[in-house]
């Protein structure tokens, strides 16, 4: 059992981060898209994430908390290398949280300010997370080129969140906003695809070990379904968004499901490349794990906490599912 504990925590941490990217990704994306809507549209867009956004961020706390308590050595290295973008992300999340509540009570002359603050906070958090992904993929290598790569991935992840947000709105909105959301999602999809391609190309060339895992035979053929499925989901998402933005009909849930599928495949490919390291070719997760006794105590807490988070999440989505109208606290 002791030998399996680090692997169990790796799985739990990966699950928490993936769920966070998908769930908080779409509500960050909605925040990014708010400036492109009119006044009533802004209220309806914010209403679509109102019951969910706060709970979605719980998965980030869970993932980072597991990294801290289960892999303290790796936590120090990763957070030490990413101190500034983590600070920017936290400030962005705080700003959007404050703006979310204040915009609903603000007088009309102040509403635009809080809408802008909500979008700026969403953008700061999205860009910071993308920059961290870019730095992580290249193993925190110093220099201008790795930083430019990280900046590009920051833009692409923000576009990916905008894609999730736009496809979420397809399921939640009514009227002209549906066509607008399809147009926003269509443009965001292309930059998202570029980001996935950039990470897919860069990761194998960072490490000979990763290159061997992907391109040695028979792995090359066994792993071929991953890029093929990603390309297929991209095509499905693009065709539905293009049809809807032109006024045609389509199944509203398909683009959102396809976008989630792309993120899951990209995350799975990255996890396969990194394994068994927490920091590429630097820290193996077995070596970074806390003592077995500590992990057993933490696991007991996780087995209580995780079902509660999952249960609340499922309950919230079940209760508040459906299309939304204007947000109101009256």
N, C-alpha and C positions, 0 to 999 in steps of 0.2 A: 504493500500500500504506500509506504513512504516514497518509493521510487516513482510512483504515479502521481504524487501530489503536485509537483511542479507542472506536469503536463496538464493536469486538471485545471490548474489556475491559468495556464496559458490559454486553454480553451474558453474558460469563463471570461478572461480579459478580452480575448478576440471577439467573443460574442457581444460583450457589452459595447465595444467600440464600433462594431459593425451596425448594431441596432441604433446606436447614437447617430452615426453618419446618415442612416436612412431617415430616422424619425426627426431628429433636430435639423437634418439637412433640408427637409422640405419646408420647415417653418422658417429657417434662415433664408431659404430661397424666396418664400413669400415676402419676407422683409426686404429683400433685394429688389423685388418687383413692384413694391408699393408705389414708388415715385412715378411709375408709368401709367397709373390709373387715375381716374378723376376722383373727386371727393367721396361720393357715395361708394364708388368702387373700392377705394382704400378701406373704408369701414367694413365692407363685406369681406374683403381679403383678410383683414385682421381677424374678423369674426370666425373665419374658417379654421384658424389655428388657436383661437382663444381657449378652448377647453384642454388643449393638448401640449402647448409649447413648454410650459413649466415642467411637466412630468417628463417630457422628452429629454430634458437636460439631466435628469437623474442618471441616465445611462452613462453620461460623461463622468459624473462623480463616481459611479461604480467602477468604470474602467480604470480611471486614474488612481482610485483608492486601492484597487487590487494590485496595480503596478507598484504602489508605494509599500504596501504591507507584505506582499508575496515576493517581490523582486526588488528589494531596497537598493542593491548595487546598481542595477540597470536604471532604476528611477533616478538616482543621483546623476548618472551619466547623461541620460536623455533629457531630463529637465534642466540640467546644468547647461547643455548645449543649446537648449531652446528657451532659455529664460525670457528673452525679450518678446518673441512671438507669443509665448504663453501669457505674458503680462498684457499684451495687446488683445489677445482673445478674451481674457477675463474682463478687461475694461469694456470691450465691445458687448459681451453678454450682460454686464451690469447696466450699461447704457440702454440696451434694447429692452431690458426688463423694466427699468424705470419709465422709459418712454411708453411702453405698452400700457401701463396703468394710468399714466398722467394724460395721455392723449384722449382717453375716454371721458375725462372730467374737465379737460381744458376748454376755455372759451374759444369761440370761433377764430379770433385773431391769433391765438396761440397754437391752434391745432396743427398748422403747417410746420411749426417748429418741432413739435413732438413727433410728427410723422417723419420729418427729416432725421431726427435723432434715432428713431426706431430703425430706419434704413441704414444710417451710418454705423450704428452698433452691429447690425446684421452683417454689413460689408466687412467691418473690421474683424469680426469673429471668423467669417468665412475665409478671408484672405490669410489671416494668421494660421488657421488650420491647414490651408493649402501649402503655405510656406513651410510649416513643420513637416508635412508629408514629403515635400521636395528635398528638404535637408536630410530627413531620415533615409530616404531611398538611396542617396549618395553617401550614406555612412558618415554624415557630418563633416565631409571633406572641406577644408578651407579653400578660399580663393574666389575670384570673381565669377568664374564659369559656374561652379556649383550654386552660388547665390542667385545668379540669373536664372538657372534652371528652376530653383525653388520659387522664384518670383513668377515664372511662367506657370508652374503647377498651382501656385496660389490663385492665379486668374482662372485656370481651368477648373479647380475645385469650386470656386465661387460660381462658375458657369454651371457646374454639375448640380450645385444646390439650387440654382435658379431653374434648372430643368426639373428637378424634383418638385420645387414649389409650383411651377407652371402646370405640371401634369397633375399635381394635387388639386389645383384650382379647377381643372377640367371636371373633376368629380364633385366639386363643392359649389361651383358658381352656376348662375343662370344668365341667360340673355347675352348681350354683346361681350361680356367679360370672357365667355368661353372661347370665342374666336381670338380675342386679344391674348389670352393665356396660351393658346396653341401657337400663336406667332412668337411670343416670347420663348416658349419651350423649343420651338424649331431652331431659332438662332442659337440658343444656349446648348443645344444638342451637339452642334458641330464643334464648339470649343471643348465640350466635355469629351468628345471622341478623340480630339487631338491630345488632351491631357492623358487619357488612358493609353493611347498609343505611345506617348512620350515616356511614361513610366515603364511600359512594357518593353520598350527598346532600351532604355537606360539601365534598368535593373540588371539584366544579364551581363552587361559590360562593366558593371561596377566590380564584379567578383568573378574570377574563373570558376569558382565553385557553383555559383548560380547559373553561369553559362552552361556548365556541364549538366546541371539538373534539367535544363530545358531542351538542350539541343543534342545531347548524346542519345544514341539509339538504345533501346526502343522508346525512350521517354518522349522524343520528339513527336512520334506518331500517337502515343498514348495521351499526350497533352494537347494535341491539335484541336480537340473539341472546344477547349477554352476560348481561343481567339475566334473560332468559327461561330460559336454560340454568341459571343459578344457582338460580332459583326451582324449576325442575324437579328439580335435584339435591337441593335442600332437601326437596321433597316425597317423593322416593324414600327419602332417608335417614330422614325422620320416620316414614314408613309402615313401613319395616322395623324400626326401633327400637321402635315402638309394638307391632308384632306380636310381636317377640321378648320384650319385657318383660312381655307378657301370657301368655307361655308358648307362643306359636305358633312355627312354624318359618319360617326364612328363610335366604337365602344369607348366610353370615357375612361374606363379603368385600364385599358390596354397600354397607353403610353406610360402611365405611372408604374405599372407592373414591369414593363420593359426597362424603364430607367432603373428600377430597383434591381432587376436582374443584372444589368450592366455593372452596377456598383458591387453586387455580391460577387460576380465573377472576377472583377478587378481586385477586390479585397482578397478573394481566395487565391488568385495568382500571386499577389504580393506576399501573402502568408506562406505559401509554398516556397517561394524564393528565399524568404528570410529564414525559415525553419532550418535548424534548431537554435538560431541566434535571436536574441532580443535586440542587439545592435549588430548590424551586418558585419560578419567576420570578426567581431570583437568580443562579444559577451554571449556565451551559450546560456540558455535559460536555466539549465540544471545548476550551473555554477553561480548564477545570480539569485537563486531561490533562498528564501529564509529557512531557518531550521525546521525540520519536520514537525516538531512539537508545536511551533508557532503556526505552521500551515494548517495543522489539524484544527486548532482553535478558530482560525480565520475561516476555514471551510465550513465549520459548524454555523458560524454567523452568516456566511454566504448562502448556505442552504435554507436559512430562514428568510433572509432579505430578498433573494432573487425571486422566489415564487410570489412574494408580496408585490414586488415591482411589476412582474409580469401580469399578475392578477389585476392590479389597479389599471395597468395600461389597457388590457383587453376590455375591462369594464368601461373605461372612459370612452374608448373608441366605439363600443357597442351602443352606449347611451347617446352619444353626441354625433352619431353617424347621420349622413344625409346632407342635403344642400342647405347653405346658410344664407342669411340676410344680414342686415346691418347690425353691427355690434352695439349692445346697449347694456348699461349697468342699472337702468331704472327699475 
